[in-house]
Amino acid sequence: MDHGDLDIGFDLGTSNTKVVAVDATGALVASASLETDWTHLGGGRAERDPVGMLATIDDLLERVATAARARLGHVRVRSIGFASLAETGVLLDRQGRPAYPLIAWFDPRGQAQLDDLPVRIRTDFRVTTGLDLTTVPTLFKLMWLHDNGIRLNGSQWLGLPEYICHHLGGARATDISLFGRTGLIDVATRGAWPSALDLLHVTPEFLPPIVASGAPLGRVRDDHRVEEVRGAVLTVAGHDHLVAAAEAGAARPGFALDSMGTAEAILAVSERLPPAADRERLAGLGLSVSPHVVDGLTSVLAGLKGGFLLARILRMVGGTNDPARHELDARAAALWPQHPAAVTVRGVGMNDQAITVTVDDGELDPALVWLAALGHVTDRARELLAIIESAGIPATTLVVAGGWTHLASVRASRRSLVPDLAICACDQPGIFGAARLAARAAGLNDDRADLSTYPAPAIDVFPLAP
């Protein structure tokens, strides 16, 4: 592979769709980003036009190829990989055409179907699928489609990145890590849950063949408008948080990833599937158990609105921009782990509908409000790690990733969670992980190819003081 041969990674996110092109060493050559264009219908409902979404992908491929060509001259794309949000996908009819827009994972459609779920499905759902009973799993969106006159039998379901790969020239497939988020899986067998298929009145052919994350799915078709990507190997890298964990070196027992984006995710891994009782308990507490992008591992994922809460508090106390943000951060880092008794912040839970700030002494000290927010986020993260450990999955090393790690006060707050803390050197491990998994699908066979032992790219490690 010469300097002009590139691997491309996509991060298909809720807010933005991002792409990077990297060289043989994994170094960034070019990047591009576009806002994810949901159509909001009111009442929390949101969807995307499948044809418009594909046009966005093609546009981003053209932009990044053009930028790489301007920098390097002649370029050729060796591979393209997609890390993605989960649950959202497209139903293809018998002619291979989208039968309905892509419904957002956070869309509440399916609530009525969930409320009327047969007792036998409700009883078995958490232990079988490893997910909680909410409208997020794909199953309930599909039930809504069925009840609203959309024909499912004879159609086929593809997740968002699987649909994109198929559009570009790849085979239809079901990525195992994204399949784990659908509510259609039996996590014990890693195959389709027959009761869920019966509920939808579909046959097993409703799902394309299940494949490992990062499996080669074919090549970009020869008539694609971007010449540089023609013939590139295609792969679905998998669920974005899990891809990020692999890239950050946290896809191994004893490690956990704290992905501090707008929606914060804490992700641990296990070499075994937790017992049925633990799966049911974890799912009932809002955590999920599903296959990892690293073959043979099981992920345990907990979500919280850490980044969302911290961003709101920063705006509230006037710390959005420097120098105010720098001063606030430095003062809070110096005071941590002080928890001001006079200030209380609440609202980090995924089901919390509002953020509340209570100031008892009548004064609004920005640093103390920020400390209280950090304390609340950290306390909830500690609770989640304890819940995961109670299922026999302890984490002694926490790898923290995301833009919030640039703040010293945030780094200080994470130190109390585990014996060892590592700050990921890569701000966006999900998208770079997608590029690396794509390179592996195209034949990469160096030491970066083994996801289970890939070293954490830490910029600093803080052993917990005795």
BELVEN-V76701 format. One record per residue. SS is DSSP state (@ for helix, = for strand, . for the rest). PSI is psi in whole degrees, 0 to 359 (999 if undefined). BURIAL is + if it has 9 or more other C-alpha atoms within 8 Angstrom, else -. Layout:
SS/PSI/BURIAL + SS/PSI/BURIAL
This chain:
./122/- + ./181/- + ./343/- + ./0/+ + =/130/+ + =/157/+ + =/139/+ + =/138/+ + =/138/+ + =/146/+ + =/106/+ + =/89/+ + ./169/+ + ./320/- + ./321/- + =/151/+ + =/118/+ + =/152/+ + =/143/+ + =/150/+ + =/130/+ + =/156/+ + ./191/+ + ./336/+ + ./356/- + ./4/- + ./144/- + =/132/+ + =/318/+ + =/158/+ + =/161/+ + =/160/+ + =/145/+ + =/147/+ + =/138/- + ./120/+ + ./77/- + ./145/- + =/115/- + =/126/- + =/2/- + =/155/- + ./24/- + ./357/+ + =/141/+ + =/143/+ + =/169/+ + =/149/+ + ./121/- + @/320/+ + @/317/- + @/324/- + @/318/+ + @/323/+ + @/323/- + @/316/+ + @/313/+ + @/322/+ + @/317/- + @/322/+ + @/319/+ + @/318/+ + @/314/+ + @/326/+ + @/319/+ + @/316/- + @/320/+ + @/321/+ + @/321/+ + @/331/- + @/321/- + @/347/+ + ./231/- + ./132/- + ./155/+ + =/134/+ + =/121/+ + =/324/+ + =/158/+ + =/127/+ + =/150/+ + =/116/+ + =/145/+ + =/153/+ + ./159/+ + ./179/+ + ./327/+ + ./138/+ + =/197/+ + =/143/+ + =/119/+ + =/131/+ + ./186/+ + ./335/- + ./4/- + ./16/- + ./145/- + =/130/+ + ./348/+ + ./155/- + ./163/+ + =/121/+ + =/131/+ + ./148/+ + ./331/+ + ./0/+ + ./134/+ + ./0/+ + ./138/+ + ./353/+ + @/317/+ + @/320/- + @/321/+ + @/318/+ + @/329/- + ./16/- + ./134/- + ./146/- + @/320/- + @/326/- + @/316/+ + @/319/+ + @/322/- + @/349/- + @/306/+ + @/314/+ + @/329/+ + @/314/+ + @/342/+ + ./13/+ + ./160/+ + ./161/+ + ./86/+ + ./176/- + ./0/+ + ./313/+ + ./143/+ + @/327/+ + @/316/+ + @/332/+ + @/320/+ + @/322/+ + @/321/+ + @/317/+ + @/314/+ + @/315/+ + @/347/- + ./25/- + ./9/- + ./124/+ + ./122/- + ./319/+ + ./127/- + ./347/+ + ./179/+ + =/141/+ + =/129/+ + =/134/+ + =/166/+ + @/305/+ + @/332/+ + @/322/+ + @/319/+ + @/314/+ + @/318/+ + @/319/+ + @/322/- + @/346/+ + ./358/+ + ./167/+ + ./154/- + ./138/+ + ./164/+ + =/110/+ + =/133/+ + @/322/+ + @/325/+ + @/326/+ + @/327/+ + ./350/+ + ./3/+ + ./337/+ + ./5/+ + ./359/+ + =/149/+ + =/106/+ + ./340/+ + ./325/- + ./344/- + ./25/+ + =/184/- + =/144/+ + ./111/+ + @/324/- + @/324/- + @/319/+ + @/321/+ + @/322/+ + @/327/- + @/354/+ + ./43/- + ./162/+ + ./170/- + @/336/- + @/353/- + @/333/+ + =/132/+ + ./171/+ + ./139/- + =/130/+ + =/159/+ + ./149/+ + ./137/+ + ./7/+ + ./140/+ + =/132/+ + =/7/+ + =/197/+ + =/156/+ + ./135/+ + ./154/+ + ./344/- + ./14/- + ./143/+ + ./338/- + ./105/+ + @/322/- + @/337/- + @/352/+ + ./131/+ + ./357/+ + ./142/+ + =/137/+ + =/142/+ + =/151/+ + =/112/+ + =/325/+ + =/192/+ + =/131/+ + @/317/+ + @/323/+ + @/322/+ + @/318/+ + @/320/+ + @/319/+ + @/315/+ + @/328/+ + ./1/+ + ./17/+ + ./12/+ + ./60/+ + ./151/+ + ./142/+ + =/350/+ + =/153/+ + =/150/+ + =/134/+ + =/99/+ + =/104/+ + ./71/+ + ./200/+ + ./312/- + ./108/+ + =/140/+ + =/133/+ + =/124/+ + =/120/+ + =/166/+ + =/154/+ + =/146/+ + ./354/- + ./157/- + ./126/- + ./147/+ + ./162/- + @/317/- + @/322/- + @/322/+ + @/316/+ + @/318/+ + @/314/- + @/313/+ + @/321/+ + @/337/+ + ./5/- + ./5/+ + ./160/+ + =/149/+ + =/121/+ + =/165/+ + =/142/+ + ./166/+ + ./338/+ + ./119/+ + ./131/- + ./347/- + ./153/+ + =/137/+ + =/146/+ + =/116/+ + =/130/+ + =/139/+ + =/149/+ + =/160/+ + ./47/+ + @/306/+ + @/321/+ + @/314/+ + @/315/+ + @/321/+ + @/319/+ + @/319/- + @/320/+ + @/316/+ + @/321/+ + @/321/- + ./10/+ + ./30/+ + ./26/+ + ./323/+ + ./157/- + ./152/- + ./352/- + @/319/+ + @/317/+ + @/317/+ + @/318/+ + @/315/+ + @/313/+ + @/318/+ + @/318/+ + @/320/+ + @/322/+ + @/328/- + @/334/- + ./138/+ + ./31/- + ./131/- + ./104/+ + ./121/+ + ./335/- + ./351/- + =/132/+ + =/132/+ + =/136/+ + =/155/+ + ./21/+ + ./348/+ + =/149/+ + ./334/- + ./359/- + ./132/- + ./347/- + ./155/- + ./130/+ + =/141/- + =/123/+ + =/125/- + =/112/+ + ./332/- + ./6/- + ./353/- + ./139/- + ./86/- + ./114/- + @/318/+ + @/323/+ + @/323/+ + @/317/+ + @/318/+ + @/319/+ + @/322/+ + @/314/+ + @/320/+ + @/317/+ + @/314/+ + @/317/+ + @/320/+ + @/319/- + @/322/+ + @/320/+ + @/319/+ + @/318/- + @/318/+ + @/324/+ + @/321/- + @/316/+ + @/317/+ + @/326/+ + @/342/- + ./14/- + ./26/- + ./78/+ + ./151/+ + =/117/+ + =/342/+ + =/127/+ + =/123/+ + =/119/+ + =/131/+ + =/156/+ + ./164/+ + @/334/- + @/340/+ + @/349/+ + @/345/- + ./127/- + @/324/+ + @/325/+ + @/316/+ + @/319/+ + @/321/+ + @/330/+ + @/341/+ + ./332/+ + ./0/- + ./325/+ + ./165/+ + ./324/+ + =/136/+ + =/133/+ + =/137/+ + =/122/+ + =/133/+ + ./339/- + ./122/+ + ./331/- + ./70/+ + @/334/+ + @/313/+ + @/323/+ + @/328/+ + @/324/+ + @/320/+ + @/321/+ + @/320/+ + @/326/+ + @/317/+ + @/322/+ + @/319/+ + @/330/+ + ./2/+ + ./6/- + ./129/- + ./23/- + ./191/- + @/350/- + @/351/- + @/339/+ + ./100/- + @/331/+ + @/344/+ + @/8/- + ./127/+ + ./145/- + ./125/+ + ./69/+ + =/140/+ + =/347/- + =/146/- + =/132/+ + =/96/- + =/139/- + ./128/+ + ./140/- + ./999/-
